[in-house]
Amino acid sequence: MVFFGFNCLGPPTFTLTAECFPTRIRSAGFGLVDGLAVSGGAVGVLAIAPLAPKLSSLQALLLISSFLVLAAILARFTPHARNRALEDRRENDLTG
């Protein structure tokens, strides 16, 4: 499960993040999104860990899976730069 998470979900996330920002601010935007992800992971551990003894295995799995479903929905509606060079993105073109 850890192998799947690190090797199958990580690279597409980084690629999608890079597509969302124009070239001039891509590194700053990527850094912001990556920092928010790390912060969210830290807060998630602190918020879910106290609940673990109170939840059954199924409830814990459903709780964590709900965040994955939310992430999939957000990724679905994120603007994509399919078939366009990343350098061709204009600064005001954040809508795809």
Secondary structure as UniProt FT lines:
FT   HELIX           2..4
FT   HELIX           5..9
FT   HELIX           10..19
FT   HELIX           23..25
FT   HELIX           26..48
FT   HELIX           49..54
FT   HELIX           57..76
FT   TURN            82..83
FT   HELIX           86..88
FT   TURN            91..92
//
